[in-house]
Amino acid sequence: QVQVVESGGGLVQSGGSLRLSCAASTSIFSFVTMGWYRRAPGKLREVVAIVNVGGATTYADSVKGRFTISRDHAKNTVYLQMDSLTPDDTAVYYCNAREIMPPARDYWGQGTQVTVAA
């Protein structure tokens, strides 16, 4: 059973930084995409950043220039470096991994809370 486990959330002051980690139980090359999503209170889940198997990245407009997604093949881990955080970034952040082979299952982590104080 494939698992992805997030870590690194917490409380930070506005303008601060956090780094989230998503550790997969198998090679990250098993996934066509890995990414980060978030759900803020009272809002729908939204995509934050995605990296595909080739290394290409995409970001939500709201985080461009502030967040960076990266990966470490040896550790089977994807990171989300979050800088210049604002209270609007407060949310539960979820890691997602989509299998490269059919049926292309999606795997989700349990979520990690990020709270940015004004």
C-alpha positions in Angstrom: 0.0 0.0 0.0 1.5 3.3 -1.1 1.6 6.0 1.5 2.5 9.7 1.5 3.1 11.4 4.8 3.4 15.1 5.3 5.3 17.0 8.0 6.6 20.4 8.7 3.5 22.4 9.4 3.1 24.8 12.3 2.6 28.3 13.5 4.6 31.2 11.9 4.4 34.9 11.9 3.4 36.8 8.8 6.5 37.2 6.6 8.0 34.0 7.9 8.9 30.8 6.2 8.1 27.1 6.6 9.1 24.0 4.7 6.7 21.1 4.3 7.9 17.6 3.4 6.0 14.8 1.8 7.6 11.4 2.1 6.4 8.6 -0.2 6.7 4.9 0.7 7.9 4.2 -2.8 10.0 5.8 -5.5 8.7 9.2 -6.5 9.3 8.1 -10.1 6.2 5.9 -9.6 4.1 9.0 -9.8 3.3 11.1 -12.8 2.7 14.1 -10.6 3.3 15.0 -6.9 1.9 18.1 -5.5 0.6 20.2 -2.7 -3.0 21.3 -2.1 -4.5 23.2 0.6 -7.9 23.8 2.2 -8.6 27.0 4.1 -11.5 27.2 6.6 -14.7 27.7 4.7 -13.1 27.3 1.3 -12.7 24.5 -1.3 -9.4 22.6 -1.6 -7.1 24.3 -4.1 -3.9 23.3 -5.8 -0.8 25.0 -4.6 2.1 23.5 -6.5 2.8 20.5 -8.6 5.9 18.8 -10.0 5.7 16.2 -12.7 7.8 13.2 -13.3 10.0 15.2 -15.7 10.6 17.9 -13.2 8.3 20.6 -14.6 6.5 22.7 -12.0 3.3 24.6 -11.8 2.1 27.0 -9.2 -1.1 28.7 -8.2 -1.0 32.4 -9.0 -1.4 33.3 -5.3 1.9 31.6 -4.4 4.1 32.3 -7.4 7.4 33.8 -6.4 6.9 32.9 -2.8 6.6 29.1 -2.7 9.0 26.5 -4.3 8.3 22.9 -4.9 11.3 20.5 -5.1 12.1 16.8 -4.8 14.8 14.6 -3.5 14.8 11.3 -5.4 17.1 9.5 -2.9 14.7 10.3 -0.1 11.5 9.8 -2.1 10.4 13.1 -0.7 8.9 16.3 -2.2 9.2 19.6 -0.4 7.3 22.8 -0.4 9.4 25.8 0.7 7.0 28.6 1.7 8.4 32.1 2.1 6.8 35.5 2.7 3.8 33.8 4.3 0.7 35.8 4.9 -2.5 35.0 7.0 -4.2 34.1 3.7 -1.8 31.0 3.5 -3.4 29.6 6.6 -4.8 26.2 5.7 -4.4 22.5 6.0 -1.9 21.4 3.4 -2.1 18.0 1.7 0.3 16.1 -0.3 -0.9 14.3 -3.4 0.7 11.7 -5.5 -0.8 10.3 -8.7 0.4 6.9 -10.0 2.1 6.9 -13.4 0.7 3.5 -14.3 -3.0 2.8 -14.9 -5.4 3.1 -13.1 -3.4 6.2 -12.0 -4.6 6.1 -8.4 -4.4 9.2 -6.3 -2.8 9.0 -2.9 -3.3 11.7 -0.2 -1.6 12.4 3.0 -3.3 13.2 6.2 -2.7 16.9 6.0 -0.6 19.3 8.0 -1.8 22.5 9.5 -0.1 25.8 8.6 -1.2 28.8 10.6 0.2 32.3 9.8 -0.3 34.8 12.5 -0.8 38.5 11.5 
